[in-house]
Amino acid sequence: MTTAHPLVVAADGVVLEEILRVAAVAGCELDRAPDLPAARSRWTRAPLVVLEEDAVDDEVLLPRRDGVLVVAKGAAGVDTWRHAALVGARRVLCLPDDESELTLAFADAADAPAERPGPVLAVIGGRGGAGASVLAAATAVEAARTTPALLVDCDPLGGGLDLPLGLENTPGHRWPDVHLSGRVALPSLVDALPRRGTLPVLSCGRTGPGPTRRALFAIVTAGRRSGRAVICDLPRHLDEGALAVASAADLVVLVVPVEFRACMAAKQVLERLAPHTDHLALVASGHSHSGAPPSRTTALLGPPLLATLPPERRVAATLETGEFDLPPKGPLVTAARAVLAELLAGPASRVEDFPMAA
């Protein structure tokens, strides 16, 4: 059986305490061995081996493998590099100077890629009030019934996606509480987020900053790597972060009310989106006052029509009270399932497809 945890080989003492502290910051669980003989059975199975330099034993020979780090307290000397060569380690980290590198190594191990990357969906309204946030929330709730998912609020002016889900008083991190640089230890972040059932929600706050392009890169990449379905609610004011998410998404859904003026507004949004994705689809929302069919939306804008989303009194009532309820039947859940089917029909993009953060 393959262990899911990095292996730390170190005797009790200051260095071990430092390693354990750094792993805790990275949200990484560890497997421990006091010396190399005790580590022998787990040496090749661990995704990462972190070895205190004093634990190296000239008489204990272990198979060469990648992913071995030697940790030294203070500056590395000649003996440190000799110890590293004995165990085939390509890197020596000196604490406390290299603490950030050790943190990143643990975060990488904790966030090991899933066998199949998770799909990324971006939902955006053709005009304000189109129902994009509701559809994004419904799609995420529906996805979470069968697979790990993550709902990401990318609109700092949207009032917070935790509100319609009834999570505004639920403890947990919102975007103003999340400070990211580089790779994310997703398990730790997910544990800190409010949840609706099994669905973690990263919402914008009512005050404070929204997500930066770099932060969105970190979250979407981590979610995809972990195999989660990542559903992103995009703002209509398409800033660099929103456009980067659209570029990374396996599917971008534009929600457009069945009104001529709404179609014209959506056309402007579409013109900005088009250079960043070729995976666009439409959901037509509301009722046409002129009696025009939803297919008219497709004819005016071009992308294929996935579903229609007429108003539902029950859903509107629960949204108003903050008690979001996704009925087992009806237009909203039908649209959410149609979007999910389209999303899952194609292969998920690679992690590297996300534009590098500036």
C-alpha positions in Angstrom: 0.0 0.0 0.0 1.4 3.4 -0.9 1.6 6.0 1.8 0.1 9.4 1.1 2.4 11.2 3.5 6.0 12.5 3.3 8.5 10.6 5.5 10.6 12.5 8.0 13.7 10.8 9.3 15.0 12.6 12.4 15.6 11.9 16.0 13.8 13.9 18.7 15.3 17.3 19.1 15.4 20.9 17.8 15.6 20.0 14.1 12.6 17.6 14.3 10.6 20.2 16.1 11.4 22.7 13.3 10.4 20.3 10.6 7.1 19.4 12.3 6.3 23.1 12.8 6.9 23.9 9.1 4.8 20.9 8.0 2.0 22.1 10.2 2.1 25.5 8.5 1.9 23.8 5.1 -1.0 21.6 6.3 0.9 18.4 5.6 0.6 15.2 7.6 3.8 13.3 8.1 5.1 9.8 8.5 8.1 9.6 10.9 11.1 7.4 11.5 13.8 8.0 14.1 16.6 6.7 11.9 17.4 5.1 8.5 17.0 1.5 9.5 13.5 2.3 10.8 12.7 4.1 7.5 13.8 1.3 5.2 10.3 -0.2 4.6 8.9 3.2 3.8 11.8 4.8 1.9 10.7 4.2 -1.6 6.9 4.6 -1.0 6.8 8.1 0.4 6.2 11.0 -2.0 8.9 13.0 -0.2 11.7 12.2 2.2 13.0 14.8 4.6 16.1 13.7 6.3 18.0 15.4 9.2 21.6 15.4 8.3 22.6 13.7 11.6 20.3 10.7 10.7 22.5 9.8 7.7 24.4 6.5 8.5 27.3 5.5 6.3 26.6 1.8 7.0 22.9 1.9 6.0 22.5 1.8 2.2 19.1 2.5 0.7 17.9 2.6 -2.9 18.5 5.8 -4.8 15.2 7.8 -5.4 14.0 11.3 -6.3 12.4 13.6 -3.7 15.0 13.4 -0.9 15.8 16.6 1.0 18.5 16.9 3.7 17.8 19.4 6.4 20.5 21.1 8.4 20.3 23.5 11.3 22.4 26.6 10.4 24.8 26.8 7.5 25.6 23.6 5.5 29.2 22.4 5.7 31.3 19.9 3.8 29.9 17.0 6.0 26.3 18.1 5.2 26.9 17.8 1.5 28.7 14.5 2.0 25.7 13.2 3.8 23.4 14.4 1.1 25.5 12.6 -1.5 25.3 9.4 0.5 21.5 9.3 0.3 21.2 10.7 -3.2 19.7 14.0 -2.1 19.9 16.8 -4.7 19.0 19.6 -2.3 20.1 20.7 1.2 17.9 23.1 3.1 19.3 25.1 6.0 16.9 26.2 8.7 15.8 28.8 9.4 17.0 30.5 6.1 15.3 27.9 3.8 12.1 27.5 5.7 10.0 28.9 2.9 11.5 26.2 0.5 10.7 23.5 3.0 7.2 24.8 3.4 6.7 24.7 -0.4 8.0 21.1 -0.6 5.5 20.0 2.1 2.7 21.9 0.4 3.6 20.2 -3.0 3.5 16.8 -1.3 0.2 17.5 0.5 -1.3 18.6 -2.8 -0.1 15.8 -4.9 -1.8 15.7 -8.3 -4.9 13.6 -8.6 -4.9 10.8 -11.1 -7.3 12.9 -13.2 -7.2 16.8 -13.0 -10.5 18.4 -11.9 -12.5 20.4 -14.4 -12.9 24.1 -14.1 -16.1 26.0 -14.9 -16.6 29.7 -15.2 -20.0 31.3 -15.0 -20.7 34.9 -15.9 -23.8 37.0 -16.5 -24.6 38.7 -19.8 -26.0 41.6 -17.7 -26.6 42.2 -14.0 -29.2 40.1 -12.4 -29.1 37.4 -15.1 -28.8 34.6 -12.6 -25.2 33.7 -13.1 -24.4 33.5 -9.4 -27.4 31.3 -8.7 -26.5 29.0 -11.5 -22.9 28.8 -10.4 -24.0 27.9 -6.8 -26.5 25.4 -8.1 -24.0 23.7 -10.3 -21.5 23.5 -7.5 -24.1 22.0 -5.1 -25.1 19.5 -7.7 -21.5 18.6 -8.5 -20.7 18.1 -4.8 -23.3 15.3 -4.6 -21.1 13.0 -6.6 -17.5 14.4 -6.6 -15.3 16.7 -4.6 -16.0 20.3 -5.6 -15.1 23.9 -4.7 -17.1 27.1 -5.3 -15.0 30.2 -5.8 -16.5 33.7 -5.7 -14.5 35.9 -8.1 -16.7 39.0 -7.9 -15.7 41.4 -5.0 -18.7 43.7 -5.9 -21.3 40.8 -5.8 -22.1 41.1 -2.1 -20.6 37.7 -1.2 -21.6 34.3 -2.6 -22.0 33.0 1.0 -25.2 35.1 1.3 -27.5 33.2 -1.1 -26.2 29.9 0.3 -27.1 31.0 3.8 -23.5 30.8 5.0 -23.0 34.5 6.0 -22.9 33.6 9.7 -20.9 30.4 9.3 -17.4 30.8 10.6 -14.6 30.4 8.1 -12.3 32.2 5.8 -13.4 34.6 3.1 -11.1 36.2 0.5 -10.0 39.0 2.8 -8.7 36.3 5.2 -6.8 34.4 2.5 -3.2 35.4 1.9 -1.5 33.4 -0.7 1.9 33.3 -2.4 2.8 30.5 -4.7 1.5 27.0 -4.3 -1.5 26.4 -2.0 -1.9 23.6 0.5 -5.5 23.0 -0.5 -6.5 20.6 2.3 -5.7 23.3 4.9 -7.5 26.0 3.0 -10.6 23.8 2.4 -10.7 23.0 6.1 -10.8 26.7 6.9 -13.7 27.5 4.5 -17.4 27.6 5.3 -19.3 24.7 3.8 -22.8 23.9 2.5 -22.9 20.2 3.1 -19.7 18.8 1.6 -19.2 21.9 -0.6 -16.5 24.4 0.5 -17.2 27.9 -0.5 -14.6 30.7 -0.9 -16.7 33.8 -0.9 -15.8 37.5 -1.2 -16.5 39.5 1.9 -18.8 42.5 2.4 -15.6 44.5 3.2 -12.0 44.1 2.4 -10.2 43.2 -0.9 -11.3 40.6 -3.4 -9.1 38.0 -5.0 -5.9 39.0 -6.9 -4.9 37.4 -10.2 -2.1 35.6 -8.3 -4.5 34.3 -5.7 -7.0 33.0 -8.3 -4.1 31.3 -10.0 -3.1 29.5 -6.8 -6.7 28.5 -5.9 -7.8 27.3 -9.4 -4.5 25.4 -9.9 -4.7 23.7 -6.5 -8.3 22.7 -7.0 -7.6 21.3 -10.4 -4.5 19.4 -9.2 -6.5 17.8 -6.4 -9.1 16.5 -8.8 -11.9 18.8 -7.5 -14.5 20.4 -9.8 -13.8 24.1 -9.5 -16.8 26.3 -10.2 -16.0 30.0 -10.5 -18.6 32.9 -10.4 -17.0 35.6 -12.5 -17.8 39.4 -12.4 -19.0 41.1 -15.5 -16.3 43.7 -15.1 -13.7 41.3 -16.5 -10.4 42.2 -14.8 -7.1 40.3 -15.3 -8.0 37.7 -12.7 -11.4 37.0 -14.2 -10.0 36.8 -17.7 -7.2 34.4 -16.5 -9.9 32.1 -14.9 -11.8 32.2 -18.2 -8.6 31.2 -20.1 -8.0 28.3 -17.7 -11.6 27.1 -17.7 -12.7 24.0 -19.5 -16.1 25.7 -20.1 -17.3 29.2 -19.8 -21.1 29.6 -19.5 -22.7 33.0 -20.3 -26.1 33.4 -18.6 -28.3 35.8 -20.7 -31.9 36.9 -20.1 -34.2 36.4 -23.1 -34.4 40.2 -23.8 -33.0 42.1 -26.8 -31.1 44.7 -24.7 -29.7 41.9 -22.4 -28.4 40.2 -25.5 -26.7 43.4 -26.7 -25.1 43.7 -23.2 -24.0 40.1 -23.3 -22.5 40.6 -26.8 -20.1 43.1 -25.2 -19.1 40.6 -22.5 -18.7 37.9 -25.2 -16.4 40.1 -27.2 -14.1 40.5 -24.2 -14.3 36.8 -23.4 -13.8 35.4 -26.9 -10.0 36.0 -27.2 -9.5 34.1 -24.0 -11.5 30.9 -24.5 -13.0 28.8 -27.3 -15.2 26.8 -24.9 -18.3 29.0 -24.6 -21.9 28.1 -24.1 -25.1 29.9 -23.2 -27.9 29.5 -20.7 -31.0 31.6 -21.5 -32.7 32.9 -18.3 -36.0 34.6 -17.5 -39.1 35.1 -19.7 -39.3 36.9 -23.0 -41.9 39.7 -22.8 -42.1 39.6 -26.6 -42.6 35.9 -26.8 -39.3 35.3 -28.6 -38.0 31.8 -28.0 -34.7 31.2 -26.1 -33.1 30.0 -29.4 -33.1 33.7 -30.5 -30.4 34.3 -27.8 -28.2 31.7 -29.5 -28.9 33.2 -32.9 -27.9 36.7 -31.8 -24.8 35.6 -29.9 -23.4 32.5 -31.5 -22.4 30.0 -28.8 -24.6 26.9 -28.3 -27.5 27.0 -26.0 -27.2 24.5 -23.2 -30.3 25.1 -21.2 -33.1 27.5 -20.3 -33.6 29.0 -16.9 -37.1 30.4 -16.3 -37.9 31.8 -12.9 -38.8 29.5 -10.0 -40.8 31.0 -7.2 -39.5 28.5 -4.7 -35.9 29.1 -5.5 -36.4 32.9 -5.5 -38.1 32.7 -2.0 -35.2 30.7 -0.5 -32.6 33.0 -2.0 -34.3 36.0 -0.4 -34.2 34.4 3.0 -30.7 33.0 2.7 -31.9 29.4 2.8 -30.9 28.3 -0.7 -32.7 25.2 -1.7 -32.0 23.3 -4.9 -35.1 21.3 -5.7 -34.7 17.8 -7.0 -36.7 18.8 -10.1 -37.2 22.0 -12.0 -35.4 24.4 -14.4 -32.5 25.3 -12.1 -31.3 21.8 -11.3 -32.0 20.8 -14.9 -29.8 23.6 -16.1 -27.1 22.8 -13.6 -27.0 19.2 -14.7 -26.8 20.3 -18.4 -23.9 22.5 -17.6 -22.1 19.7 -15.6 -22.7 17.3 -18.5 -21.1 19.7 -20.9 -18.2 20.4 -18.5 -17.5 16.7 -18.0 -17.9 15.7 -21.6 -14.4 17.1 -22.5 -11.0 16.4 -21.0 -9.9 18.7 -18.2 -7.2 21.1 -19.1 -3.7 20.7 -17.8 -2.6 22.6 -14.7 -0.1 24.5 -16.9 -2.9 25.9 -19.0 -3.6 28.6 -16.4 -1.7 31.7 -17.5 1.2 32.4 -15.2 0.5 35.0 -12.5 2.3 38.3 -13.0 
